[in-house]
Amino acid sequence: MRKNYRDQRLGEEIKKIISQLLQRELKHPALNQGIITISHVKSAQDGSFATVYFTGIGLDEGAVIDGFNQSKGFIRTEIGKAMGLRFTPDLRFKVDETEQYGQHIDELISRVSGGDSGSAAGMTAVSEAGMTANVSVSEIVDLLESYERFLLFPHVSMDGDTLGAAVAICLSLRELGKRAYVVIDEEIPDIIEFIEYKTTISIKEAEALELENYLSILPDSSDVSRIETRGELFSSGKESLCIDHHITGNPTCDYNIILPEVASTCEIVYDILTEADYPMHEEIATALYVGILTDTGRFQYESTRPQTHRIAASLMEKGVDVNRAFNEVYQKLTPSKLFVEKELLEDMEIFADGKAAVGFITRKTLDLYDAKDADTEGMSEKLRSIVGVEVSVFARELADGRIKTSMRSKNYFDVAALAAKYGGGGHIRAAGFTSEKTMEETLSDIKKSIEAGLMGDCGSDPQ
Ligand SMILES: [Mn+2]
């Protein structure tokens, strides 16, 4: 019995992790064509493999299975990391054709078509995109009105959008005389620390508060497992509200507003606070602005809408110091990082007639400059940005000696397909894998593959 229970738990864990990856990291085009729901995961008796059953509306099922298989290496690595497994089961992907299938589909259809998309006038930006929202902006205003106590929970690996949204709601509610706190259990990243505005408390502090009948709010994620250690606190609220812009098939809160067409959660929060006519002073506006700034890559990602700029303009009118925000977020280069970059550029190689660039960083280099792994962030993008380069590879040595590569492409090369050959995965334009080989071997293998790929199977120059 014990074993069965464990297998079941394993299946549940895997389901949760893949569902989460589907919302964020898995950007394989076949996995983004509709709403894919992982219905259940069955783990084999001996734990050697697990079968992942999925459902969804309007899916090209064959393509979804291919997409999953191509991303399998990445998915398994993430499962291994999340669960601390020495051996991660192999994964098989199947369409869920059991009786439950019809039920899931009905559920999904009602969620997609039944949501109240008709929010109040003036909410055009949000309501246009509001097909998966199951509560309207004005219903959320009513919900906020009906509570006096609030806890806000930014997701783990905190970013500007989740923190900005939480802080903005918190400050605005406080202006109204309500009690609100942002509960965190990790350090705030340096670059967004300045929008904290004394809103955050620890789990312990939250537990010490008298917070009867509070509303739990989850900004920028619809998956409660993304708040990890704060889960219990979250679920002890009377009700829960999720405000998010990631595609999901599994909203888990009592009230959900999920608008995948919107570039950032902070834009949705802007609409809510505006609709409610709640206070939006300079600090609130700054928190929202930083969320929008970071989630749109400084208004450069294709998710950026005209309305994104209109909201940003309106926030500026409320006093946002855009130059300060820029300096706080983007002018924090450390000497260590720059020295590491110097080493990268010194050994960088451009090959395949200038269409590919490769660079690497060893442990020795990191130690030499007292640099952290995070200091190598953005290096594959840097290599890709070279004129004429279509595909870039950045390899770094992990603390355990393995080699982690990240690959990027510009226009046509499918790096996800290439990564899959090495047991990795990712998106067409951003993918990676981890290798047990030496740095030299890894780089020489990947260079050969890229040269071959540029001529054939991974995509060739359409010209
Ligand atoms: Mn976001």
Residues whose N, C-alpha, C, O or C-beta is under 5 A from the ligand:
A	BS01	MN	D161 D220 S264 T265 D295
